[in-house]
């Protein structure tokens, strides 16, 4: 029997892709509710100054990208799954707003046409789905594209192996911690950390890039 030439890391990345694709094939993923979260609404409504440039990582079907565009932001959105990207583009067109939606890997932004700087990054459960060995690349990609004082608003799952729906993806057991974010996001400061209300451990975190 021929053995796979893939490394364990490549196998895990492929498993993540299959899992994400499966959510969209089987219906709406749990993070893609069709409703913009109040945490993002508050950030936008309390934003001091004119809207700027925003990059959404893991945009899904485009609900939040469309919301941001409606409020004057220059929006670029990225998702790994073709089906989600198609729906996001259709949603933006139906709403009559301009959103640049790209299909690609949020940890490989250099492979996409995503020039900075950005004033805001939004991540609703994208980073926590990324294998551990790709998370430094995610942080580096955002840091390279962050304007001074840029913010990253992220919703993430903490580690809880009992609630991992895909045990083959070992990095999902680890989840995300504040200490991990402080280590990976050099040059950023955590300015807010609010526990979520889900049954499993979750939290909202806001990081700010040094000026």
C-alpha positions in Angstrom: 0.0 0.0 0.0 1.4 3.4 -1.0 2.1 5.7 1.9 0.9 9.4 1.8 3.7 11.8 1.0 2.0 14.5 3.0 3.4 15.7 6.3 1.4 15.7 9.4 1.0 19.4 9.2 -0.2 19.2 5.6 -2.7 16.6 6.6 -4.0 18.8 9.3 -4.4 21.7 7.0 -6.3 19.5 4.6 -8.5 18.3 7.4 -9.3 21.9 8.4 -10.3 22.6 4.8 -12.5 19.6 4.6 -14.2 20.5 7.9 -14.8 24.1 6.9 -16.1 23.0 3.5 -18.4 20.5 5.1 -20.1 23.1 7.3 -21.1 25.1 4.1 -22.1 22.0 2.2 -24.3 20.8 5.1 -25.9 24.2 5.8 -25.1 27.4 7.6 -22.0 27.1 9.9 -22.6 28.0 13.6 -20.5 31.2 13.3 -22.3 32.4 10.1 -25.6 33.4 11.7 -26.6 36.1 9.2 -26.6 38.7 12.1 -23.8 41.1 12.7 -22.5 40.6 16.3 -23.2 43.6 18.7 -19.5 43.7 19.5 -18.7 44.8 15.9 -21.7 47.1 15.8 -20.5 48.9 19.0 -17.0 49.2 17.6 -18.3 50.8 14.3 -20.7 53.1 16.0 -18.1 54.3 18.5 -15.4 54.6 16.0 -13.7 58.0 16.3 -13.1 59.5 12.9 -14.1 58.6 9.4 -14.3 54.9 8.3 -11.1 53.5 7.1 -9.9 50.3 5.5 -10.9 47.0 7.0 -9.8 43.4 6.3 -12.1 40.6 7.4 -10.5 37.2 7.9 -12.9 34.3 7.4 -15.8 36.4 6.1 -18.1 33.5 5.4 -21.2 34.5 3.4 -20.4 38.2 3.9 -22.9 39.4 6.5 -20.3 41.5 8.4 -18.4 42.6 5.3 -21.7 44.0 3.9 -22.5 45.7 7.2 -19.1 47.4 7.3 -19.4 48.5 3.7 -22.9 50.0 4.4 -21.2 52.1 7.1 -18.6 53.6 4.8 -15.7 51.2 5.3 -13.4 50.2 2.4 -13.8 46.4 2.8 -11.6 43.5 1.7 -12.8 40.1 2.9 -11.1 36.7 2.7 -12.4 33.2 3.1 -10.9 29.8 2.4 -14.0 28.2 1.1 -15.2 28.8 -2.5 -18.9 28.4 -1.7 -18.7 31.0 1.1 -16.9 33.4 -1.2 -19.5 33.0 -3.9 -22.3 33.7 -1.5 -20.5 36.7 0.0 -20.1 38.3 -3.5 -23.8 37.6 -4.3 -24.8 39.2 -1.0 -22.8 42.3 -1.6 -24.2 42.7 -5.1 -27.7 42.2 -3.9 -27.2 44.8 -1.2 -25.6 47.3 -3.6 -22.4 47.7 -1.7 -18.8 47.4 -2.8 -16.9 44.6 -1.1 -13.7 43.0 -2.4 -14.1 39.3 -1.6 -11.1 37.0 -2.2 -10.8 33.2 -1.9 -7.7 32.2 -0.1 -5.9 31.3 3.1 -5.8 33.9 5.9 -2.3 32.7 6.9 -1.0 33.2 3.3 -2.0 36.8 2.6 1.2 37.3 0.5 -0.4 34.9 -2.1 -3.3 37.3 -2.4 -3.5 40.9 -3.5 -4.1 42.3 -0.1 -1.9 45.4 0.3 -2.1 47.3 3.5 -2.3 49.4 5.5 -5.6 48.5 7.2 -7.1 50.4 10.1 -9.3 47.5 11.3 -9.2 43.7 11.2 -12.2 41.6 12.0 -12.1 37.9 12.8 -15.2 35.9 13.7 -13.8 32.4 14.6 -11.2 32.3 11.9 -8.0 32.3 13.9 -9.2 29.7 16.3 -9.7 27.3 13.4 -6.2 27.6 12.1 -3.7 24.9 12.9 -1.1 25.9 15.5 1.8 25.7 13.0 0.1 28.4 10.8 -0.8 30.9 13.5 2.5 32.8 13.5 2.1 33.4 9.8 -1.4 34.8 10.4 -0.1 37.2 13.0 2.8 38.3 10.8 0.5 38.9 7.8 -1.7 41.2 9.8 1.2 43.0 11.5 2.7 43.7 8.2 -0.5 45.3 6.9 -1.6 47.1 10.1 -1.7 50.9 10.2 -0.3 52.5 13.4 -3.0 52.1 16.0 -4.9 49.6 14.0 -7.3 47.3 15.9 -8.1 43.6 15.6 -11.5 42.5 16.9 -11.5 38.7 17.3 -14.0 36.1 18.5 -12.3 32.9 19.5 -12.9 29.6 21.2 -10.8 28.5 24.1 -9.4 25.0 24.4 -11.9 22.3 25.3 -11.2 18.8 23.8 -14.6 17.6 25.0 -16.3 20.0 22.5 -14.0 19.5 19.6 -16.2 18.3 16.7 -13.2 17.1 14.7 -10.8 15.2 17.0 -8.5 14.6 14.0 -7.6 18.3 14.1 -5.5 18.3 17.2 -4.9 22.0 17.2 -8.6 22.6 17.8 -8.2 21.1 21.3 -5.8 23.9 22.2 -8.2 26.7 21.2 -6.9 30.2 21.8 -5.6 31.9 24.9 -4.8 35.5 25.8 -1.2 34.5 26.6 -0.8 32.9 23.1 -2.1 36.1 21.4 0.4 38.3 23.5 3.2 36.0 22.3 2.3 35.7 18.6 1.2 39.3 18.1 4.4 41.2 18.9 3.9 44.9 18.8 0.2 44.7 19.7 -1.6 45.3 23.0 -4.7 43.5 24.3 -7.0 46.4 25.2 -10.2 44.4 25.9 -10.9 40.8 26.8 -14.6 39.8 27.4 -15.7 36.2 28.0 -18.4 34.9 25.7 -21.8 33.5 26.7 -21.4 30.1 24.9 -21.6 26.7 26.6 -17.9 26.1 25.6 -15.2 28.6 26.5 -15.2 31.6 24.2 -14.1 35.3 24.3 -14.0 38.5 22.4 -10.7 40.2 22.3 -9.5 43.6 20.9 -5.9 44.1 20.1 -4.3 47.4 19.1 -1.2 47.8 17.0 1.5 50.1 18.5 1.5 53.6 17.1 
